[in-house]
Amino acid sequence: MTLIAFVFPGQGSQAVGMGKGFYATSAGAKAVFEEANAALGFNLARLMFEGPEADLALTANTQPAVLTASVAAAAACAERGLRPALVGGHSLGEYSALVVARALRFGDAVRIVRKRGEFMQDAVSVRTGAMAAILGLDLAQVERVCAEAAKGEVVGVANVNSAQQIVVAGHRAAVERAVALASHRGGTKSVMLPVSAPFHCALMAPAADKLARELGGVSVADPAIPVVRNVDAGVTRTAAEVMPLLLKQVASPVRWTDCVRRLAAEGASTFVEVGPGRVLTGLLRRIVDGARGLSVEDPEGLEKTLAALKDEARR
């Protein structure tokens, strides 16, 4: 029996035009876009479909846009009978997972992530922080590199995307020192990332404090299906677990490798990336041997995924 996990992308997967196909072909998806527009008080769908790209790339716009595209894609999947038994999401994608698991209402979530984006952007002055991807070193090696590179500043692990792809974040000078050290320690490649703030590190603590006030008035339900969370790859099954872990997530590393392994340990054999991009599908192959990865970012992807699952069921 195929047990399906939906995984939802985070910031960085956005592209002008995302979700437009589902808006045109799925009543459920269209309703999601319309709810986002109403909740935010401006035409988010138009920004997503038409750009300009520079405006879509602003963190306060990117986060609700990626959430909306992901939840709309999941609504289109549900119309065709494709539903997950488990869910997880990368950083911002955890909000998409919680909406699809019915722990958060979409209208609340889209407003929260708009604020989350503003708070994360405002936590650090422009050009003060940075992020970099370090390839070819394991987690323990990267942690040692960060400890040596800090020199009184902040630099630490932000995303563990696979065993050999780890993102660090912090003060720009400290991140640059970590990149230089990584190359001396045998890293195959290190790349500074084009991001507007150093996400998922200690510099984001002010954003978490502000987010706590926003989350305080939001109602939460027990998830209808298990949600694997970023902070510790634990499984959220009750409403009481949702808010504390979303707050902790802002300034803590995204332990994506552990999340995917936990989804597999919970029984997932097929992973469907739902929303813009295919980054998580690419990472999957490096994390779980033999796991099947499919992606649904547009109607064509949905048709291909449904056909692949049908073929599998016949075997």
LINNORHU-V670338 format. One record per pair of residues at least 4 apart in sequence whose ideal C-beta (glycine too) atoms are under 6 Angstrom apart, sorted by sequence separation. I is the first residue (numbers start at 1). J is the second residue. D is the distance in whole Angstrom. If there is no record, write none. Layout:
i:j:d
I:J:D
I:J:D
This chain:
i:j:d
9:13:4
19:23:6
22:26:5
40:44:6
46:50:6
61:65:6
64:68:6
68:72:6
89:93:3
104:108:6
112:116:6
124:128:5
137:141:4
145:149:6
161:165:4
170:174:5
183:187:5
211:215:6
223:227:5
241:245:6
248:252:5
264:268:5
297:301:5
51:56:6
56:61:6
77:82:4
78:83:6
89:94:4
98:103:4
99:104:5
104:109:5
124:129:4
137:142:5
150:155:5
170:175:5
182:187:4
198:203:5
229:234:6
236:241:5
263:268:4
296:301:5
23:29:6
37:43:6
98:104:4
149:155:5
160:166:6
295:301:6
296:302:5
22:29:4
23:30:5
37:44:6
89:96:5
99:106:5
183:190:6
228:235:6
229:236:5
273:280:5
284:291:6
36:44:5
37:45:6
89:97:4
134:142:6
159:167:4
182:190:5
273:281:5
47:56:6
88:97:6
146:155:5
158:167:5
226:235:5
227:236:4
284:293:4
296:305:5
23:33:5
87:97:4
99:109:5
146:156:5
158:168:6
168:178:5
157:168:6
158:169:4
179:190:4
226:237:6
294:305:4
33:45:4
281:293:4
87:100:6
155:168:6
223:236:6
271:284:5
87:101:5
95:109:5
231:245:5
281:295:5
294:308:6
155:170:3
154:170:4
222:238:5
229:245:5
48:65:5
154:171:5
222:239:5
231:248:5
278:295:5
95:113:6
153:171:4
221:239:6
231:249:5
155:174:4
220:239:4
230:249:5
155:175:5
271:291:6
139:160:6
153:174:4
231:252:5
276:297:5
146:168:6
220:242:5
233:255:5
270:292:5
271:293:5
272:294:5
273:295:4
274:296:5
155:178:5
142:166:5
150:174:6
230:254:5
264:288:5
71:96:6
149:174:5
233:258:4
66:92:6
70:96:4
74:100:5
233:259:5
260:287:5
67:95:6
71:99:5
136:164:6
149:177:4
170:198:6
215:243:5
260:288:6
19:48:6
20:49:5
63:92:5
67:96:5
135:164:6
149:178:4
169:198:4
233:262:4
18:48:6
135:165:6
257:287:5
169:200:6
170:201:5
228:259:5
36:68:4
134:166:5
146:178:6
149:181:5
169:201:4
145:178:5
133:167:5
228:262:5
16:51:4
71:106:6
212:247:6
228:263:5
131:167:6
132:168:6
145:181:5
16:53:5
145:182:5
131:169:4
32:71:5
33:72:6
208:247:5
32:72:4
14:56:6
130:172:4
158:200:4
208:250:4
29:72:4
32:75:5
67:110:6
132:175:5
158:201:5
207:250:5
208:251:5
130:175:4
137:182:6
156:201:5
29:75:5
64:110:5
67:113:5
204:250:5
205:251:5
28:75:4
29:76:5
132:179:5
204:251:4
14:62:5
134:182:5
154:202:5
64:113:5
154:203:5
202:251:6
19:69:4
22:72:5
26:76:4
63:113:4
64:114:5
137:187:5
11:62:5
14:65:6
18:69:5
22:73:6
28:79:5
136:187:4
14:66:5
136:188:3
19:72:5
26:79:6
63:116:6
134:187:5
135:188:5
200:253:6
22:76:5
60:114:6
63:117:4
135:189:4
200:254:6
134:190:5
60:117:4
59:117:4
60:118:5
132:190:6
133:191:5
132:192:5
8:70:5
59:121:5
131:193:4
131:195:5
131:198:6
39:107:4
129:197:6
130:198:6
129:198:3
35:106:6
39:110:5
35:107:6
39:111:5
124:197:5
36:110:5
124:198:6
129:203:6
121:197:5
120:197:5
6:84:4
5:84:6
124:203:5
4:84:5
10:90:4
4:85:6
5:86:4
6:87:5
7:88:5
8:89:4
9:90:6
10:91:4
11:92:5
123:204:5
3:85:5
10:92:4
10:93:5
123:206:5
9:93:5
123:207:4
8:93:3
120:207:5
8:96:4
119:207:4
8:97:5
119:210:4
119:211:6
116:211:6
158:253:6
159:254:5
160:255:5
161:256:5
162:257:6
157:253:5
160:256:6
160:257:5
115:214:5
112:214:6
108:218:5
103:220:6
103:221:5
103:223:4
162:283:5
101:223:4
102:224:5
161:283:5
101:224:6
101:225:5
162:286:4
162:287:6
101:227:5
98:227:6
97:227:5
94:230:6
59:196:6
103:242:5
86:226:5
87:227:5
88:228:4
91:254:5
90:256:6
88:259:5
88:263:6
86:263:6
86:266:6
86:268:5
74:274:5
73:274:5
73:275:5
70:274:6
70:275:3
69:275:5
69:276:5
73:296:5
5:263:5
18:276:4
15:276:6
5:268:4
13:276:5
3:267:5
7:271:6
13:277:3
3:268:5
3:269:5
4:270:5
5:271:5
6:272:5
7:273:5
8:274:6
9:275:5
13:279:6
2:269:6
8:275:5
2:270:5
4:272:6
6:274:5
9:277:5
9:280:6
7:280:5
25:299:5
21:298:4
21:299:5
2:312:6
